[in-house]
Amino acid sequence: MATIRFADRSDTATILRFIRALAAYEKLEHECFADEEGLRTYLFGPRPYAEVLLIEEDGEAHGFALFFPNFSTFLAKPGIYLEDLFVDPAQRGKGYGKALLVKLAEIAVKRGCGRLEWSVLDWNQPSIDFYLSLGARPMDEWTIYRLDGDALSGLASAKAY
């Protein structure tokens, strides 16, 4: 039987393995710069920025969910943003992904959150179908914007007025 637990510092290499596998699945390896040092610092350092759940069976991790808190001003409640959900391809179809989302929903309810949110690539129809089967709904009227690299640095050094 599979179990789900919060990851700790000793799981850093496993988390990195899942992140790299996810990047390969999403055809985004060229954008994946994660390393163990960064994960240790920002997941398990003095100020953790995110939490990680691992799903294991017989002592072996088969998937993960990395998430962090956000806040809904319209609800005046906290929320959870699921950054990554990944199950090893050889382990899919066993209910591990659903189990991780069930656990996240339990955590969200226990923490008084008003919502659990995530993004999915437009081409990832298997994941879209899976999420729809759980009752999730797409937020088609919203577009995600991002600043990174030079654009982020440039804005950070710009004069506001």
VENRAUR-V177541 format. One record per residue. N is the residue number from 0. RES is the residue in one small letter. OMEGA is omega as a letter, one per 40 degrees, with the letter a starting at -180 (none if undefined). BURIAL is b if it has 9 or more other C-alpha atoms within 8 Angstrom, else e. D_LAST is the distance of its C-alpha to the last C-alpha in Angstrom with 2 decimals. Layout:
n=N res=RES omega=OMEGA burial=BURIAL d_last=D_LAST
n=N res=RES omega=OMEGA burial=BURIAL d_last=D_LAST
//
This chain:
n=0 res=m omega=a burial=e d_last=58.95
n=1 res=a omega=i burial=e d_last=55.26
n=2 res=t omega=i burial=e d_last=53.16
n=3 res=i omega=i burial=b d_last=49.43
n=4 res=r omega=i burial=e d_last=47.84
n=5 res=f omega=i burial=e d_last=44.54
n=6 res=a omega=i burial=b d_last=44.01
n=7 res=d omega=a burial=e d_last=43.89
n=8 res=r omega=a burial=e d_last=43.14
n=9 res=s omega=a burial=e d_last=46.54
n=10 res=d omega=a burial=e d_last=45.53
n=11 res=t omega=a burial=b d_last=42.71
n=12 res=a omega=i burial=e d_last=44.78
n=13 res=t omega=i burial=e d_last=45.84
n=14 res=i omega=i burial=b d_last=42.30
n=15 res=l omega=i burial=b d_last=41.31
n=16 res=r omega=i burial=e d_last=44.40
n=17 res=f omega=i burial=b d_last=43.38
n=18 res=i omega=i burial=b d_last=39.79
n=19 res=r omega=i burial=b d_last=41.22
n=20 res=a omega=i burial=b d_last=43.81
n=21 res=l omega=i burial=b d_last=41.22
n=22 res=a omega=i burial=b d_last=39.15
n=23 res=a omega=i burial=b d_last=42.40
n=24 res=y omega=a burial=e d_last=43.28
n=25 res=e omega=a burial=e d_last=39.91
n=26 res=k omega=a burial=e d_last=40.22
n=27 res=l omega=a burial=b d_last=37.03
n=28 res=e omega=a burial=b d_last=38.61
n=29 res=h omega=i burial=e d_last=36.40
n=30 res=e omega=a burial=e d_last=33.35
n=31 res=c omega=a burial=e d_last=35.11
n=32 res=f omega=a burial=e d_last=34.31
n=33 res=a omega=i burial=e d_last=35.37
n=34 res=d omega=a burial=e d_last=37.66
n=35 res=e omega=a burial=b d_last=39.63
n=36 res=e omega=i burial=e d_last=37.58
n=37 res=g omega=i burial=e d_last=34.34
n=38 res=l omega=i burial=b d_last=36.23
n=39 res=r omega=a burial=b d_last=37.89
n=40 res=t omega=a burial=b d_last=34.65
n=41 res=y omega=i burial=b d_last=32.62
n=42 res=l omega=a burial=b d_last=35.53
n=43 res=f omega=i burial=b d_last=37.77
n=44 res=g omega=a burial=e d_last=35.81
n=45 res=p omega=i burial=e d_last=34.73
n=46 res=r omega=i burial=e d_last=32.00
n=47 res=p omega=a burial=b d_last=33.32
n=48 res=y omega=a burial=e d_last=30.79
n=49 res=a omega=i burial=b d_last=33.50
n=50 res=e omega=a burial=b d_last=37.20
n=51 res=v omega=i burial=b d_last=39.98
n=52 res=l omega=i burial=b d_last=43.24
n=53 res=l omega=i burial=b d_last=46.17
n=54 res=i omega=a burial=b d_last=49.17
n=55 res=e omega=i burial=b d_last=52.36
n=56 res=e omega=a burial=b d_last=56.00
n=57 res=d omega=i burial=e d_last=58.71
n=58 res=g omega=a burial=e d_last=56.16
n=59 res=e omega=i burial=e d_last=54.27
n=60 res=a omega=a burial=b d_last=50.69
n=61 res=h omega=i burial=b d_last=50.46
n=62 res=g omega=a burial=b d_last=46.92
n=63 res=f omega=i burial=b d_last=43.67
n=64 res=a omega=i burial=b d_last=40.79
n=65 res=l omega=a burial=b d_last=37.44
n=66 res=f omega=i burial=b d_last=35.22
n=67 res=f omega=a burial=b d_last=32.51
n=68 res=p omega=i burial=b d_last=31.28
n=69 res=n omega=a burial=e d_last=28.60
n=70 res=f omega=i burial=b d_last=27.98
n=71 res=s omega=i burial=b d_last=28.39
n=72 res=t omega=a burial=e d_last=26.46
n=73 res=f omega=i burial=e d_last=28.81
n=74 res=l omega=a burial=e d_last=31.85
n=75 res=a omega=i burial=e d_last=30.44
n=76 res=k omega=i burial=b d_last=32.35
n=77 res=p omega=i burial=b d_last=31.96
n=78 res=g omega=i burial=b d_last=32.88
n=79 res=i omega=i burial=b d_last=33.94
n=80 res=y omega=i burial=b d_last=32.51
n=81 res=l omega=a burial=b d_last=35.22
n=82 res=e omega=a burial=b d_last=33.75
n=83 res=d omega=i burial=e d_last=37.14
n=84 res=l omega=a burial=b d_last=40.69
n=85 res=f omega=i burial=b d_last=43.39
n=86 res=v omega=i burial=b d_last=47.17
n=87 res=d omega=a burial=b d_last=49.28
n=88 res=p omega=a burial=e d_last=50.69
n=89 res=a omega=a burial=e d_last=54.26
n=90 res=q omega=a burial=b d_last=53.69
n=91 res=r omega=a burial=b d_last=52.25
n=92 res=g omega=a burial=e d_last=54.30
n=93 res=k omega=i burial=e d_last=55.26
n=94 res=g omega=a burial=e d_last=52.76
n=95 res=y omega=i burial=b d_last=50.48
n=96 res=g omega=i burial=b d_last=47.28
n=97 res=k omega=a burial=e d_last=48.23
n=98 res=a omega=i burial=e d_last=49.18
n=99 res=l omega=i burial=b d_last=45.78
n=100 res=l omega=i burial=e d_last=44.07
n=101 res=v omega=i burial=e d_last=46.56
n=102 res=k omega=i burial=b d_last=45.75
n=103 res=l omega=i burial=b d_last=41.99
n=104 res=a omega=i burial=b d_last=42.69
n=105 res=e omega=i burial=e d_last=44.85
n=106 res=i omega=a burial=e d_last=42.13
n=107 res=a omega=i burial=b d_last=39.58
n=108 res=v omega=a burial=b d_last=42.05
n=109 res=k omega=a burial=e d_last=43.04
n=110 res=r omega=i burial=e d_last=39.43
n=111 res=g omega=a burial=e d_last=38.80
n=112 res=c omega=i burial=b d_last=36.49
n=113 res=g omega=a burial=b d_last=35.96
n=114 res=r omega=i burial=e d_last=35.70
n=115 res=l omega=a burial=b d_last=36.31
n=116 res=e omega=i burial=e d_last=34.28
n=117 res=w omega=i burial=e d_last=34.28
n=118 res=s omega=i burial=e d_last=33.75
n=119 res=v omega=i burial=e d_last=36.54
n=120 res=l omega=a burial=e d_last=36.68
n=121 res=d omega=a burial=e d_last=37.83
n=122 res=w omega=a burial=e d_last=40.91
n=123 res=n omega=a burial=e d_last=42.11
n=124 res=q omega=i burial=e d_last=44.64
n=125 res=p omega=i burial=e d_last=46.80
n=126 res=s omega=i burial=e d_last=43.93
n=127 res=i omega=i burial=b d_last=42.83
n=128 res=d omega=i burial=e d_last=46.43
n=129 res=f omega=a burial=e d_last=46.71
n=130 res=y omega=i burial=b d_last=43.64
n=131 res=l omega=a burial=b d_last=44.85
n=132 res=s omega=i burial=e d_last=48.26
n=133 res=l omega=a burial=e d_last=46.71
n=134 res=g omega=i burial=e d_last=45.15
n=135 res=a omega=i burial=e d_last=41.56
n=136 res=r omega=i burial=e d_last=39.81
n=137 res=p omega=i burial=e d_last=37.31
n=138 res=m omega=a burial=e d_last=33.90
n=139 res=d omega=a burial=e d_last=33.99
n=140 res=e omega=a burial=e d_last=31.30
n=141 res=w omega=i burial=e d_last=28.61
n=142 res=t omega=i burial=e d_last=27.15
n=143 res=i omega=i burial=e d_last=25.89
n=144 res=y omega=a burial=e d_last=22.71
n=145 res=r omega=i burial=e d_last=22.19
n=146 res=l omega=i burial=e d_last=19.84
n=147 res=d omega=i burial=e d_last=21.90
n=148 res=g omega=a burial=e d_last=22.67
n=149 res=d omega=i burial=e d_last=20.47
n=150 res=a omega=i burial=e d_last=18.17
n=151 res=l omega=i burial=b d_last=17.61
n=152 res=s omega=a burial=b d_last=17.22
n=153 res=g omega=i burial=e d_last=14.83
n=154 res=l omega=a burial=e d_last=12.44
n=155 res=a omega=a burial=e d_last=13.02
n=156 res=s omega=a burial=e d_last=12.06
n=157 res=a omega=i burial=e d_last=8.94
n=158 res=k omega=a burial=e d_last=5.57
n=159 res=a omega=i burial=e d_last=3.83
n=160 res=y omega=none burial=e d_last=0.00
//
